[in-house]
Amino acid sequence: MRWRRARGQPIDRRDLELSELRRRLERSEAELQKARTVIEIQGNVSALLEQMLGTEGASESESSGR
């Protein structure tokens, strides 16, 4: 068993595991937020490209007399 320096009390393995799991959870939540942001941006880019290509397609159809 390890000992805490400041208080002189033993560190429980469960406490160590709990703090490691909390750090992992924080990292995972941060990665998830980044992924959600990327997905949102990709959706916006896709919608914008679709709008731009749709507008070009309509302009080409009108100018070719269709």
C-alpha positions as CSV (number, residue, x, y, z in Angstrom):
1,M,0.0,0.0,0.0
2,R,1.3,3.5,-0.8
3,W,1.4,6.3,1.6
4,R,0.2,9.9,1.2
5,R,3.0,12.2,2.1
6,A,0.9,15.2,3.3
7,R,-1.6,13.3,5.6
8,G,0.4,10.2,6.3
9,Q,-2.6,8.0,5.4
10,P,-2.4,5.0,3.0
11,I,-3.6,5.5,-0.6
12,D,-6.2,2.9,-1.4
13,R,-5.8,1.3,-4.9
14,R,-9.5,2.1,-5.5
15,D,-8.7,5.8,-5.0
16,L,-5.9,5.5,-7.6
17,E,-8.1,3.7,-10.0
18,L,-10.9,6.3,-9.5
19,S,-8.6,9.2,-10.3
20,E,-7.3,7.5,-13.4
21,L,-10.8,6.8,-14.6
22,R,-11.8,10.4,-14.0
23,R,-8.8,11.6,-16.0
24,R,-9.7,9.2,-18.8
25,L,-13.3,10.3,-18.7
26,E,-12.3,14.0,-19.0
27,R,-10.0,13.2,-22.0
28,S,-12.8,11.1,-23.7
29,E,-15.3,13.9,-23.2
30,A,-12.9,16.4,-24.7
31,E,-12.3,14.1,-27.7
32,L,-16.0,13.5,-28.1
33,Q,-16.6,17.3,-28.2
34,K,-13.9,17.7,-30.8
35,A,-15.5,15.0,-32.9
36,R,-18.9,16.5,-32.6
37,T,-17.5,19.9,-33.7
38,V,-15.8,18.3,-36.7
39,I,-19.0,16.5,-37.7
40,E,-21.0,19.8,-37.4
41,I,-18.4,21.6,-39.6
42,Q,-18.4,18.8,-42.2
43,G,-22.2,19.0,-42.3
44,N,-22.1,22.7,-42.9
45,V,-19.4,22.4,-45.6
46,S,-21.5,19.7,-47.3
47,A,-24.6,21.8,-47.2
48,L,-22.7,24.8,-48.6
49,L,-21.2,22.7,-51.4
50,E,-24.6,21.2,-52.2
51,Q,-26.1,24.7,-52.3
52,M,-23.3,26.0,-54.5
53,L,-23.4,23.1,-56.9
54,G,-27.2,23.2,-57.0
55,T,-27.0,26.9,-58.0
56,E,-24.4,26.2,-60.7
57,G,-26.5,23.3,-62.1
58,A,-29.6,25.5,-62.3
59,S,-27.6,28.3,-64.0
60,E,-26.1,26.0,-66.6
61,S,-29.5,24.5,-67.4
62,E,-31.0,27.9,-67.9
63,S,-28.2,29.1,-70.1
64,S,-28.2,26.1,-72.3
65,G,-31.9,26.5,-73.1
66,R,-33.2,23.5,-71.3
